[in-house]
Protein backbone atom coordinates (compact mmCIF):
# COMPACT_ATOMS: atom_id res chain seq x y z
CA UNK A 1 0.00 0.00 0.00
CA UNK A 2 1.42 3.35 -0.95
CA UNK A 3 2.12 6.03 1.60
CA UNK A 4 -0.62 8.17 0.04
CA UNK A 5 -3.21 5.41 0.56
CA UNK A 6 -2.06 4.90 4.13
CA UNK A 7 -2.38 8.63 4.82
CA UNK A 8 -5.88 8.68 3.31
CA UNK A 9 -6.96 5.77 5.51
CA UNK A 10 -5.55 7.48 8.61
CA UNK A 11 -7.43 10.68 7.76
CA UNK A 12 -10.66 8.77 7.13
CA UNK A 13 -10.30 6.96 10.46
CA UNK A 14 -9.66 10.26 12.25
CA UNK A 15 -12.84 11.73 10.69
CA UNK A 16 -14.85 8.73 11.84
CA UNK A 17 -13.53 9.16 15.37
CA UNK A 18 -14.47 12.86 15.35
CA UNK A 19 -17.97 12.01 14.13
CA UNK A 20 -18.28 9.36 16.84
CA UNK A 21 -17.31 11.96 19.47
CA UNK A 22 -20.04 14.29 18.22
CA UNK A 23 -22.63 11.54 18.70
CA UNK A 24 -21.27 10.80 22.19
CA UNK A 25 -21.87 14.44 23.13
CA UNK A 26 -25.50 14.13 22.03
CA UNK A 27 -25.88 10.89 23.99
CA UNK A 28 -24.36 12.49 27.09
CA UNK A 29 -26.82 15.38 26.94
CA UNK A 30 -30.47 15.52 27.88
CA UNK A 31 -32.67 12.79 26.42
CA UNK A 32 -34.64 13.83 23.36
CA UNK A 33 -36.28 10.76 21.89
CA UNK A 34 -35.68 11.26 18.16
CA UNK A 35 -32.34 13.01 18.45
CA UNK A 36 -30.93 10.59 21.02
CA UNK A 37 -32.08 7.47 19.16
CA UNK A 38 -30.58 8.74 15.92
CA UNK A 39 -27.31 9.60 17.68
CA UNK A 40 -27.20 6.11 19.23
CA UNK A 41 -27.64 4.45 15.85
CA UNK A 42 -25.06 6.67 14.19
CA UNK A 43 -22.61 6.11 17.06
CA UNK A 44 -22.92 2.35 16.59
CA UNK A 45 -22.36 2.75 12.83
CA UNK A 46 -19.22 4.82 13.44
CA UNK A 47 -17.92 2.36 16.05
CA UNK A 48 -18.44 -0.56 13.67
CA UNK A 49 -16.61 1.26 10.86
CA UNK A 50 -13.68 2.16 13.14
CA UNK A 51 -13.39 -1.41 14.41
CA UNK A 52 -13.46 -2.74 10.83
CA UNK A 53 -10.66 -0.36 9.86
CA UNK A 54 -8.64 -1.44 12.88
CA UNK A 55 -9.11 -5.13 12.06
CA UNK A 56 -8.21 -4.53 8.43
CA UNK A 57 -5.05 -2.71 9.42
CA UNK A 58 -4.02 -5.59 11.66
CA UNK A 59 -4.53 -8.12 8.86
CA UNK A 60 -2.74 -6.17 6.15
CA UNK A 61 0.46 -7.77 4.89
CA UNK A 62 3.03 -5.70 3.02
CA UNK A 63 4.72 -7.05 -0.06
CA UNK A 64 7.35 -8.32 -0.61
CA UNK A 65 6.28 -10.94 1.85
CA UNK A 66 8.38 -11.46 4.98
CA UNK A 67 7.87 -15.01 6.22
CA UNK A 68 8.58 -14.18 9.87
CA UNK A 69 6.01 -11.37 9.76
CA UNK A 70 3.45 -13.69 8.15
CA UNK A 71 4.00 -16.29 10.86
CA UNK A 72 3.42 -13.69 13.62
CA UNK A 73 0.21 -12.44 11.96
CA UNK A 74 -1.14 -15.96 11.55
CA UNK A 75 -0.42 -16.71 15.22
CA UNK A 76 -2.21 -13.50 16.29
CA UNK A 77 -5.25 -14.34 14.18
CA UNK A 78 -5.28 -17.89 15.50
CA UNK A 79 -5.25 -16.68 19.10
CA UNK A 80 -8.04 -14.17 18.34
CA UNK A 81 -10.24 -17.00 17.07
CA UNK A 82 -9.74 -18.92 20.31
CA UNK A 83 -11.29 -16.15 22.43
Long-range contacts (C-beta under 8 A, 24 or more apart in sequence): 1-60, 1-62, 9-53, 9-57, 12-53, 13-50, 13-53, 16-46, 16-49, 16-50, 16-53, 17-46, 17-50, 19-46, 20-46, 20-47, 20-50
